[in-house]
């Protein structure tokens, strides 16, 4: 039987130990890059904003790869970004993406880190097609991770068009074959969604063809900000706390009687409050465990 580490030990364990229970494929969203820059004293309308965000991005992705994750799909632009009317925003966004993701300096960093990097969705945003081509030409494909796909969309139907086009082109085939046709390699479906901000899912951030049994978490870190302790708390929950399935459920329902107050007075996950123009989650009080069971924390 596998030994389940206590939360304390898990937080202190070598990354190689944590990697044993980490998902292979995750979906990462990064809302709030402009707020992160503002809090750091950087104007989100300047080139310094792009440099700041790129540095955070590299640090975040490296932290995830260091903990055993092999494939990351990082949503960096949605249809909301595409249709935003803030003066000069879209023009700057295209330039910052080109200079940030596919500059000579960025390409050199990817090579040094031994990452595969791709831009997915550029078929719908022609100004970004040169970025996708340069990444494909300059950064070789890898049979195994680490690999990151930065995803962009201009419309919720962008990914449907991409999937439908591959099916029409190649004929009827399985999901794994569709993934291979789109990505050029075999990638297991995502089993962890590391979102940000509001608890919501957008098709432009979560391509349906990639969805496995997706365990979802929404952090309130801004942009690519992510610290090791937060990541390990999430991975611990993913590996041990979420796993409540039982093949033999004899007597399982009756055990709810020990936690009557929790089930009869439940919270609603997702309720929030407003912080000026922003949403923020409302606090949820912890439920006491009368039997001190059901959690492997020590």
RAPEZI-V44712 format. One record per residue. N is the residue number from 1. PSI is psi in whole degrees, 0 to 359 (* if undefined). Layout:
n psi
N PSI
N PSI
//
This chain:
n psi
1 135
2 141
3 130
4 118
5 148
6 161
7 318
8 313
9 325
10 320
11 334
12 353
13 156
14 150
15 328
16 330
17 317
18 324
19 337
20 335
21 4
22 151
23 155
24 318
25 132
26 160
27 128
28 131
29 156
30 46
31 147
32 19
33 326
34 322
35 320
36 318
37 317
38 318
39 335
40 6
41 22
42 131
43 128
44 8
45 5
46 164
47 335
48 327
49 315
50 319
51 316
52 314
53 321
54 318
55 318
56 319
57 311
58 318
59 316
60 312
61 320
62 321
63 316
64 314
65 323
66 337
67 21
68 356
69 137
70 325
71 127
72 130
73 106
74 111
75 117
76 340
77 132
78 181
79 333
80 320
81 319
82 322
83 3
84 141
85 11
86 130
87 129
88 4
89 310
90 320
91 316
92 323
93 316
94 315
95 316
96 323
97 316
98 314
99 330
100 313
101 331
102 21
103 164
104 322
105 316
106 317
107 319
108 321
109 318
110 318
111 317
112 323
113 349
114 38
115 149
116 132
117 132
118 159
119 118
120 125
121 359
122 345
123 337
124 356
125 83
126 326
127 338
128 358
129 321
130 329
131 314
132 317
133 318
134 319
135 318
136 323
137 324
138 335
139 114
140 152
141 154
142 143
143 326
144 170
145 176
146 140
147 139
148 135
149 117
150 127
151 140
152 155
153 147
154 348
155 146
156 335
157 358
158 314
159 328
160 317
161 319
162 312
163 313
164 321
165 319
166 322
167 317
168 320
169 320
170 350
171 177
172 128
173 177
174 171
175 318
176 326
177 325
178 316
179 316
180 321
181 323
182 316
183 345
184 10
185 167
186 126
187 126
188 149
189 152
190 139
191 1
192 130
193 117
194 90
195 185
196 152
197 226
198 142
199 85
200 156
201 133
202 138
203 333
204 345
205 335
206 82
207 123
208 327
209 341
210 353
211 121
212 217
213 94
214 110
215 126
216 137
217 138
218 106
219 163
220 13
221 150
222 135
223 227
224 8
225 126
226 128
227 161
228 319
229 317
230 314
231 316
232 325
233 318
234 314
235 327
236 315
237 315
238 316
239 325
240 317
241 321
242 338
243 88
244 6
245 147
246 131
247 322
248 108
249 23
250 123
251 359
252 314
253 322
254 335
255 346
256 340
257 331
258 343
259 36
260 315
261 321
262 317
263 334
264 345
265 62
266 153
267 170
268 110
269 124
270 346
271 148
272 192
273 170
274 133
275 89
276 236
277 9
278 154
279 145
280 141
281 141
282 145
283 149
284 124
285 139
286 147
287 123
288 144
289 106
290 337
291 358
292 44
293 171
294 355
295 130
296 8
297 143
298 *
//
